[in-house]
């Protein structure tokens, strides 16, 4: 049986959905969790680190997240700058 994910709007097999959230596919659930972890890591790093290379670290973190397909809105992008 096929279902449509409410996040990515793609039609996928029933097995690509978990019992946790029947409307969102596993890939979107993991992507959302990873995005939240990246944001929390950036906020924590910015708050606790006073080294001159912090901006480089935040830019690298942003680039790595974008390479795996995570998109950030304008408000979220401010965290990395």
SERO-4910 file (N, C-alpha, C, O; in steps of 0.05 Angstrom, whole numbers):
BEGIN
 pado doro    nc1    nc2    nc3   cac1   cac2   cac3    cc1    cc2    cc3    oc1    oc2    oc3
  Unk    A     17    -23      0      0      0      0     18     25      0     39     25     13
  Unk    A     10     45    -14     25     70    -17     12     92      1    -12     93      4
  Unk    A     29    109     11     20    133     26     35    157     16     56    154      4
  Unk    A     25    181     22     39    205     15     48    218     41     33    222     60
  Unk    A     74    224     42     86    237     65     77    267     66     78    280     45
  Unk    A     69    276     89     59    304     91     82    324     91     78    348     88
  Unk    A    107    315     95    131    332     95    142    336     66    143    358     56
  Unk    A    150    313     54    162    315     28    142    312      5    150    317    -18
  Unk    A    118    305     11     96    301     -9    102    280    -30     92    281    -52
  Unk    A    119    261    -23    125    239    -41    108    214    -33    103    209    -10
  Unk    A    101    199    -54     86    175    -49    106    153    -43    125    148    -59
  Unk    A    103    139    -21    121    118    -12    107     94     -2     83     95      3
  Unk    A    121     72     -1    110     47     10    102     50     39    115     66     54
  Unk    A     83     35     48     74     35     76     97     29     95     97     39    117
  Unk    A    116     12     87    138      4    104    157     27    110    174     24    128
  Unk    A    156     48     95    174     71     99    163     91    120    174    112    124
  Unk    A    141     83    133    129     99    155    130     83    181    128     58    180
  Unk    A    133     97    203    134     83    229    107     86    243     90    102    234
  Unk    A    103     72    264     79     75    280     79    101    296     58    110    305
  Unk    A    103    112    300    106    137    315     91    160    302     76    174    315
  Unk    A     94    163    276     81    185    262     73    174    234     90    172    217
  Unk    A     48    167    231     39    154    206     38    173    182     36    164    160
  Unk    A     39    199    187     37    218    165     64    227    153     65    238    131
  Unk    A     86    222    168    112    230    159    130    206    156    131    189    173
  Unk    A    144    204    133    161    181    128    186    182    145    193    202    157
  Unk    A    199    159    147    223    156    164    245    175    156    258    187    173
  Unk    A    249    179    130    270    197    121    265    226    131    284    239    139
  Unk    A    241    235    129    235    262    139    237    264    169    245    285    179
  Unk    A    229    243    183    231    243    212    261    246    220    267    261    238
  Unk    A    278    230    208    307    231    214    319    257    206    336    268    220
  Unk    A    311    268    183    321    294    174    314    316    193    330    334    198
  Unk    A    289    316    203    281    336    222    296    334    248    303    354    260
  Unk    A    301    310    257    316    306    282    345    315    278    356    327    296
  Unk    A    356    308    255    384    316    250    386    347    249    405    359    259
  Unk    A    367    360    236    367    389    234    366    401    262    380    420    268
  Unk    A    349    391    279    346    402    306    372    398    322    381    416    336
  Unk    A    386    375    318    411    370    331    433    389    322    449    399    338
  Unk    A    433    395    296    453    414    285    448    442    296    468    455    303
  Unk    A    424    450    298    417    476    309    426    478    338    438    498    347
  Unk    A    419    457    354    427    457    382    457    457    385    467    471    403
  Unk    A    471    443    369    500    442    370    512    470    364    530    479    377
  Unk    A    501    483    343    511    510    336    506    530    358    523    546    364
  Unk    A    482    529    370    475    548    391    494    543    415    504    562    427
  Unk    A    497    518    423    515    512    445    544    520    440    557    530    458
  Unk    A    553    515    416    581    522    409    585    552    410    605    562    420
  Unk    A    566    566    399    568    596    398    567    607    427    580    627    433
  Unk    A    551    595    444    548    604    471    573    599    489    580    616    505
  Unk    A    586    576    485    607    568    504    635    571    493    654    567    509
  Unk    A    639    577    468    666    577    457    674    606    451    659    621    438
  Unk    A    698    614    459    707    641    455    732    642    437    746    662    436
  Unk    A    737    621    422    761    621    405    755    635    378    733    638    370
  Unk    A    777    644    366    774    659    341    765    642    318    755    653    298
  Unk    A    768    616    320    760    598    298    731    588    300    723    570    285
  Unk    A    716    599    318    688    591    321    672    595    296    656    578    288
  Unk    A    676    618    283    660    623    259    666    602    237    648    594    222
  Unk    A    691    594    235    698    573    216    684    547    223    674    534    205
  Unk    A    684    540    248    670    516    257    640    517    251    629    497    242
  Unk    A    628    539    255    599    542    250    593    541    220    573    529    212
  Unk    A    611    552    204    607    551    175    610    523    165    595    514    148
  Unk    A    630    508    175    633    480    167    610    463    176    601    446    161
  Unk    A    599    468    199    575    454    209    552    459    190    537    440    183
  Unk    A    548    484    183    526    491    164    530    477    137    511    466    126
  Unk    A    554    478    126    560    465    100    555    435    101    544    424     82
  Unk    A    563    422    123    559    393    125    529    387    125    520    368    112
  Unk    A    514    402    140    485    398    142    472    402    115    454    387    107
  Unk    A    480    423    100    469    428     74    476    407     54    460    401     36
  Unk    A    499    395     56    507    374     38    490    349     40    487    334     21
  Unk    A    479    344     64    461    321     67    432    328     62    414    312     67
  Unk    A    428    353     52    401    360     43    384    375     63    360    379     59
  Unk    A    396    385     85    380    400    105    379    429     96    400    441     90
  Unk    A    355    440     96    351    468     88    344    484    113    328    474    130
  Unk    A    355    507    115    349    525    138    335    550    128    342    560    107
  Unk    A    316    560    144    303    585    137    321    608    145    342    604    158
  Unk    A    313    633    139    329    656    145    335    659    175    357    667    183
  Unk    A    315    654    191    319    657    220    339    636    231    356    643    247
  Unk    A    338    612    221    357    591    229    385    597    219    405    590    232
  Unk    A    387    610    196    414    616    184    429    636    202    453    636    202
  Unk    A    414    653    216    427    673    233    443    660    255    462    672    265
  Unk    A    436    636    263    450    622    284    479    617    275    497    617    292
  Unk    A    484    612    250    510    605    240    528    629    233    551    625    226
  Unk    A    517    652    235    532    676    227    541    692    252    554    712    249
***
